[in-house]
Amino acid sequence: MITFTQLVLASHNAGKLKELQAMLGESVQLRSIGEFSSVEPEETGLSFVENAILKARNAARISGLPALADDSGLAVDYLGGAPGIYSARYANGQGDAANNAKLLEVLKDVPAAMRAVPSAPVIEPSLPALARALPSALAQPGGSA
């Protein structure tokens, strides 16, 4: 069993940090990736899972600590899953309000019953000690045993 006293959250979101720390209690000190770097990894994955893996591995590499990352977005059934992994950039990086406004505009003529917008959250752990023990092929997204 792997035990640790510190965990890095691959997020600059103070609300997420506070909420997760409350769940973990006092046995694990949760630290923000912001303590180690202000640079966000490029989200080049083709799914929420791949982007969460990229963020967790980046945080573990930078901090040297076990890391936890999440990725989520809106996957509208009527739009074939869009905006999906592009949710945060749906309105060209203009922020949540602009993203919401654009989505509502796109869906304005769609009946309410067809506007299902499930959230698709993904959480990914990354343990540096484990990653160092695995062959490099396994440490890459899409690697297999």
Protein Blocks (a to p, Z undefined) as FASTA:
>chain_A
ZZdfbdcddbfbfklmmmmmmmnommbccddfklmoccdcddfbfbfklmmmmmmmmmmm
mnopacdddddddddfklnopakjmlmmmngonajklmmmmmmmmmmmgcfklmcccddd
ddddddfklmmmpcfklmpghiaZZ
